[in-house]
Amino acid sequence: MAEKPFAFFTVVRELGCALPDVKESSGRLGPSLKVRGKLLTCPAIHRSAEPNSLVVSIGIDERAELIAADPNVYYITDHYVDYPCVLVRTSRIDRESLRGLLFSAWRFVTEEAEITRQRTRKRGATRRTHR
C-alpha cells in the first residue's frame, strides 16, 4: 500500500496545534498550520524542495543561523530565498527540535502580526487627523 501524501505532517500537526491560536487549514495543495490566519508551516511543494520537507515561517536572520548550525536538517532553495522561512528535512529532525522550531515560528508569526496591527492603527489615526 502506498504511503499517504503528507503522512509526515502528522507529528507537525500534533506539535503545532498545541500552540495558542494555531489552526489546521487545508487547500488544494495540502495541509497547513496557521496562527490567526498567518502561515506557520506547511509541506514544501515546490519542485525545488526535497521530498517530505516543511516550509516553516521564520525570520531571515534566524534562518541563516539554523542553516549554519545544522545544514543537514535546514536548507533553502532559490524559490524560497526571498521569503521569511526555512525548509526542514523532516526525516532528519527530532521531535524536540521540531517542537522548538515550531515555537520559534509561532513567536515570529505572532510578533509580525502585532507589528502589522500597530502600523495599521497608526495609519488609521494619521488619516483621521488629516481630514
C-alpha positions as CSV (number, residue, x, y, z in Angstrom):
1,M,0.0,0.0,0.0
2,A,1.4,3.4,-0.9
3,E,2.1,5.9,1.8
4,K,-0.4,8.7,2.1
5,P,0.7,12.1,0.8
6,F,1.9,14.3,3.6
7,A,1.9,11.5,6.2
8,F,5.0,13.1,7.7
9,F,2.7,16.1,8.6
10,T,1.0,14.1,11.4
11,V,3.7,14.9,14.0
12,V,3.9,18.5,12.8
13,R,0.1,18.9,13.2
14,E,0.3,17.4,16.7
15,L,3.1,19.7,17.9
16,G,1.9,22.8,16.1
17,C,-1.8,22.6,17.2
18,A,-0.6,22.5,20.8
19,L,0.5,26.2,20.4
20,P,-2.0,29.0,21.2
21,D,-4.3,30.1,18.3
22,V,-2.9,27.6,15.8
23,K,-5.4,26.1,13.5
24,E,-5.1,23.5,10.8
25,S,-6.1,24.5,7.3
26,S,-6.1,22.6,4.1
27,G,-6.3,23.6,0.5
28,R,-5.9,22.0,-2.9
29,L,-2.1,21.9,-2.4
30,G,-2.1,20.2,1.1
31,P,-2.4,20.9,4.8
32,S,-1.0,23.8,6.6
33,L,-1.0,25.3,10.1
34,K,-1.8,28.9,10.6
35,V,-1.8,31.4,13.5
36,R,-4.7,33.8,13.3
37,G,-4.7,33.2,9.5
38,K,-1.0,33.7,9.0
39,L,1.1,30.7,7.8
40,L,3.1,28.9,10.4
41,T,4.1,25.8,8.4
42,C,3.1,23.6,5.5
43,P,4.7,20.9,3.3
44,A,7.2,22.3,0.8
45,I,5.5,21.5,-2.5
46,H,7.7,23.5,-4.9
47,R,9.8,21.2,-7.2
48,S,13.0,22.7,-5.8
49,A,12.3,21.3,-2.3
50,E,13.3,17.9,-1.3
51,P,10.5,15.3,-0.7
52,N,9.0,15.4,2.8
53,S,10.2,18.9,3.6
54,L,8.4,21.6,5.5
55,V,8.3,25.3,4.9
56,V,8.4,26.9,8.3
57,S,7.9,30.7,8.8
58,I,10.9,32.2,10.4
59,G,12.9,35.4,10.3
60,I,15.7,35.5,7.7
61,D,18.4,36.1,10.3
62,E,17.2,33.1,12.3
63,R,17.1,31.1,9.1
64,A,20.8,31.8,8.4
65,E,21.6,30.7,12.0
66,L,19.7,27.4,11.6
67,I,21.3,26.6,8.3
68,A,24.8,27.4,9.6
69,A,24.2,25.3,12.7
70,D,22.8,22.2,11.0
71,P,22.7,22.2,7.2
72,N,21.7,18.5,7.2
73,V,18.4,19.5,8.6
74,Y,17.7,23.1,7.5
75,Y,18.1,24.4,4.0
76,I,16.8,26.9,1.5
77,T,16.3,26.9,-2.3
78,D,16.3,29.8,-4.8
79,H,12.5,29.6,-4.9
80,Y,12.1,30.3,-1.2
81,V,15.1,32.6,-0.6
82,D,13.1,35.9,-0.6
83,Y,10.5,34.6,1.8
84,P,10.9,34.6,5.7
85,C,11.1,30.9,6.0
86,V,13.3,27.9,6.2
87,L,13.0,24.4,4.7
88,V,13.3,21.4,7.0
89,R,14.1,17.9,6.1
90,T,11.6,16.1,8.3
91,S,13.5,12.8,8.2
92,R,16.4,14.5,9.9
93,I,14.8,16.5,12.7
94,D,14.0,15.0,16.1
95,R,10.7,15.7,17.8
96,E,12.1,18.1,20.4
97,S,13.9,20.2,17.8
98,L,10.8,20.3,15.7
99,R,8.8,21.5,18.8
100,G,11.3,24.2,19.4
101,L,11.4,25.3,15.8
102,L,7.6,25.5,15.7
103,F,7.6,27.6,18.8
104,S,10.1,29.9,17.3
105,A,8.0,30.1,14.2
106,W,4.9,30.8,16.3
107,R,6.7,33.6,18.1
108,F,7.9,35.1,14.7
109,V,4.4,35.0,13.1
110,T,2.7,36.5,16.2
111,E,5.3,39.3,16.5
112,E,5.0,40.1,12.8
113,A,1.2,40.2,13.1
114,E,1.4,42.6,16.0
115,I,3.8,44.9,14.1
116,T,1.4,45.0,11.2
117,R,-1.6,45.7,13.5
118,Q,0.3,48.6,15.1
119,R,1.2,50.1,11.7
120,T,-2.4,49.8,10.5
121,R,-3.6,51.6,13.7
122,K,-1.0,54.4,13.2
123,R,-2.1,54.9,9.5
124,G,-5.7,55.0,10.5
125,A,-5.0,57.6,13.2
126,T,-3.0,59.7,10.8
127,R,-5.8,59.6,8.2
128,R,-8.4,60.7,10.8
129,T,-6.3,63.7,12.0
130,H,-5.7,65.0,8.4
131,R,-9.4,65.1,7.3
